[in-house]
């Protein structure tokens, strides 16, 4: 999420009343750089990233600064070579593509616009790569993930510089529950989303934040400064993430986490 999105969501929400305590910051995570992804002309940053278990590919969404051009890359998960790409010019439907998640039950990706319309989630059929009609939620939505263990969607929305709200939706996008948490961060920047067995992971500009199924922040772990972890997903028990760093888009790996998730 870049400054344009931060400006879009700033000063929108009331200050939250926390329902859960916050745990202490833990040790830094050992991220390993795996590859740089060469970008085509017209895009200059990544925003969404997920793993398609049907095709066995990583899927990387890249955009330009004006949110008028989007390219989705399919990447071999072992060689990290681009094996396919799909180009779009859908500012109204795709926009900032602020996170990308894959639902294997209906073979669709979901992304959030985050710039033109902060209430929509846009599906993309994963075989045809056709962009479908957006789904409008009652609440704003920016970082979005599908929890395949529970057949639920999870949305993470910045509230204030420090606080976040986490909304949970069933498979028909009906809201089930919501929690307000303190991410212990100093601005609205909020990136990525992973959901598994009720647990949620997202990042700020400097930390990974792990929230359990009861909305309790269980762990906040820093990562190396100078890079922006944009989105993440699991493959074969290991977490992978897409990163914007010094004008480049890179893939990093994290062999183990300081907390347990069902991946």
C-alpha positions in Angstrom: 0.0 0.0 0.0 1.5 3.3 -1.0 0.9 7.0 -0.2 -2.0 7.3 -2.5 -4.0 4.6 -0.7 -2.9 6.0 2.7 -4.3 9.4 1.7 -7.5 7.8 0.5 -8.2 6.1 3.8 -6.8 8.7 6.2 -9.2 10.3 8.7 -12.1 8.1 7.7 -12.6 6.1 10.9 -13.4 6.8 14.5 -10.8 5.9 17.1 -11.4 2.2 18.1 -11.9 0.8 21.5 -9.7 -2.2 21.9 -11.2 -5.4 23.0 -7.9 -7.4 23.4 -4.5 -6.8 24.8 -1.3 -6.6 22.7 1.7 -8.8 23.2 5.3 -7.8 23.2 7.5 -7.3 20.1 9.5 -10.4 19.3 12.8 -11.1 17.5 13.4 -10.1 13.8 12.3 -12.6 11.1 15.0 -14.1 8.9 13.7 -13.3 5.4 15.7 -14.8 2.5 15.9 -13.1 -0.9 15.0 -15.7 -3.6 14.6 -13.8 -6.8 14.0 -10.5 -8.6 11.0 -10.4 -11.0 11.7 -8.4 -14.1 8.8 -6.0 -14.8 7.4 -5.0 -18.2 7.3 -1.4 -19.3 4.3 0.5 -17.8 4.3 -1.1 -14.3 6.7 -0.2 -11.5 5.6 -1.9 -8.3 3.9 -4.9 -6.9 0.8 -4.9 -4.7 -0.7 -8.4 -4.7 0.7 -11.9 -4.4 -0.7 -15.4 -3.8 -0.3 -19.1 -4.6 -2.5 -20.9 -7.0 -2.5 -24.6 -5.9 -4.4 -25.8 -9.0 -1.8 -24.4 -11.5 1.1 -24.6 -9.0 2.2 -21.1 -9.7 2.8 -17.9 -7.7 0.7 -15.0 -8.9 2.0 -11.5 -8.7 0.0 -8.3 -9.4 2.0 -5.3 -10.5 0.7 -1.8 -11.2 1.8 1.7 -12.3 1.8 4.7 -10.0 -1.5 6.0 -11.5 -3.4 2.7 -11.0 -4.3 2.7 -14.7 -2.3 -0.3 -15.8 -2.1 -3.7 -14.1 0.0 -6.8 -15.1 -0.6 -10.2 -13.4 2.4 -12.5 -13.7 2.3 -16.3 -13.1 5.7 -17.4 -11.7 7.2 -20.9 -11.5 7.5 -21.6 -7.7 10.8 -23.3 -7.9 12.7 -21.4 -10.6 10.9 -18.1 -10.1 10.7 -17.6 -13.8 7.7 -15.8 -15.3 5.6 -18.4 -17.2 2.6 -16.2 -18.2 1.4 -12.7 -17.9 -1.9 -10.9 -18.3 -2.3 -7.2 -18.9 -5.2 -4.9 -17.9 -6.2 -1.3 -17.9 -9.0 -1.4 -15.3 -8.6 1.5 -12.8 -12.3 1.3 -11.9 -12.3 -2.5 -11.3 -8.8 -3.4 -10.3 -7.2 -0.1 -9.3 -4.4 -0.5 -6.9 -4.8 -4.3 -6.6 -4.1 -3.9 -2.9 -3.5 -7.6 -2.1 -4.4 -10.7 -4.0 -5.8 -14.0 -2.7 -6.9 -17.3 -4.2 -10.0 -19.3 -3.4 -9.4 -22.9 -4.7 -13.1 -23.8 -4.1 -14.3 -21.6 -6.9 -11.0 -21.1 -8.7 -11.0 -17.3 -8.4 -8.6 -14.6 -7.3 -9.9 -11.7 -5.3 -8.3 -8.2 -5.2 -9.3 -4.9 -3.7 -9.4 -1.6 -5.6 -8.4 0.6 -2.6 -8.2 3.8 -4.7 -11.3 4.5 -6.8 -13.7 2.5 -4.6 -12.7 1.3 -1.2 -15.7 -0.9 -0.8 -15.3 -3.4 -3.6 -13.6 -6.8 -4.0 -13.0 -7.8 -7.6 -13.0 -11.5 -8.6 -10.8 -12.8 -11.5 -11.5 -16.3 -12.9 -8.2 -18.0 -12.5 -8.1 -20.1 -15.7 -9.5 -17.5 -18.2 -8.2 -14.6 -16.2 -11.4 -12.7 -17.0 -12.1 -9.9 -14.6 -15.7 -10.3 -13.2 -18.2 -7.9 -11.7 -17.0 -6.5 -8.3 -18.6 -7.5 -5.0 -19.6 -4.5 -2.9 -19.1 -4.8 0.9 -20.8 -2.6 3.5 -17.4 -1.9 5.1 -14.2 -0.5 3.5 -11.8 -3.2 2.4 -8.1 -2.9 1.6 -6.1 -6.0 2.6 -8.0 -9.3 1.9 -7.3 -13.0 2.3 -9.2 -16.3 1.9 -9.0 -18.8 4.7 -9.4 -22.2 3.0 -9.6 -24.1 6.3 -12.7 -22.2 7.3 -14.0 -21.2 3.9 -14.0 -17.6 5.1 -12.7 -14.3 3.9 -10.7 -11.9 6.1 -10.3 -8.2 5.6 -7.8 -5.9 7.4 -8.6 -2.2 7.4 -6.4 0.6 9.0 -8.3 2.6 11.6 -5.7 5.0 12.9 -1.9 5.1 12.7 -1.7 2.2 15.1 -5.0 0.4 15.1 -6.6 -2.0 12.7 -9.9 -3.6 12.4 -10.3 -7.2 11.1 -13.6 -8.2 9.5 -14.5 -11.9 8.9 -16.9 -12.9 6.1 -18.5 -16.2 5.1 -18.3 -17.6 1.6 -21.2 -15.4 0.5 -19.5 -12.2 1.9 -21.8 -11.8 4.9 -19.9 -10.4 7.8 -19.5 -12.9 10.7 -17.5 -11.0 13.3 -15.0 -8.1 13.7 -12.1 -7.3 16.0 -10.2 -4.1 16.6 -6.5 -4.6 17.4 -3.4 -2.5 18.0 -0.6 -3.2 15.4 1.8 -1.0 17.4 2.8 0.9 14.3 3.3 4.6 13.6 1.3 5.2 10.4 -1.7 3.9 8.3 0.5 1.7 6.0 -0.9 -1.8 6.1 0.2 -4.5 3.7 -0.5 -8.1 2.8 -2.9 -10.7 4.3 -2.7 -14.4 5.0 -5.5 -16.3 6.7 -5.3 -19.9 7.9 -7.4 -21.9 10.4 -8.8 -18.6 11.8 -5.3 -17.1 12.2 -4.4 -13.9 10.4 -1.0 -12.4 9.3 -0.4 -9.0 7.8 2.5 -6.6 7.7 3.3 -2.9 8.4 6.3 -1.2 6.9 8.5 -2.8 9.5 6.7 -5.7 11.2 4.8 -8.9 10.7 1.7 -9.0 12.9 0.0 -12.3 13.9 -3.5 -12.3 15.2 -5.3 -15.4 16.5 -8.9 -16.5 15.9 -10.1 -14.6 18.9 -8.6 -11.3 17.7 -5.7 -11.4 20.1 -2.3 -10.1 18.8 0.0 -13.0 19.6 3.2 -11.8 18.0 4.7 -8.7 16.4 8.0 -9.4 14.7 10.2 -6.9 12.9 11.8 -7.4 9.5 14.7 -5.6 7.7 14.1 -1.9 7.1 14.4 -0.5 3.6 12.0 -3.0 2.1 8.2 -3.2 1.9 6.6 -6.6 2.2 3.4 -6.2 0.1 1.7 -9.5 0.2 2.3 -13.2 1.1 1.1 -16.8 0.9 2.1 -20.3 1.7 3.3 -23.2 -0.5 4.4 -26.6 0.9 4.7 -25.3 4.5 6.8 -22.3 3.7 5.8 -18.6 3.5 6.7 -16.6 0.4 6.2 -12.9 0.0 6.4 -10.2 -2.7 8.5 -7.2 -1.8 9.1 -3.7 -3.2 12.7 -2.7 -2.5 14.8 0.1 -4.0 12.7 0.2 -7.1 12.7 -3.6 -7.7 10.2 -6.3 -7.1 11.6 -9.3 -5.3 10.4 -12.6 -3.9 11.5 -13.6 -0.4 11.1 -16.8 1.6 10.6 -17.4 5.3 11.2 -21.1 6.2 9.7 -20.9 9.7 7.6 -18.6 11.8 7.8 -17.8 15.5 4.1 -18.9 15.9 2.1 -21.8 14.6 -0.4 -21.6 11.7 -2.1 -24.2 9.7 -0.5 -23.9 6.3 
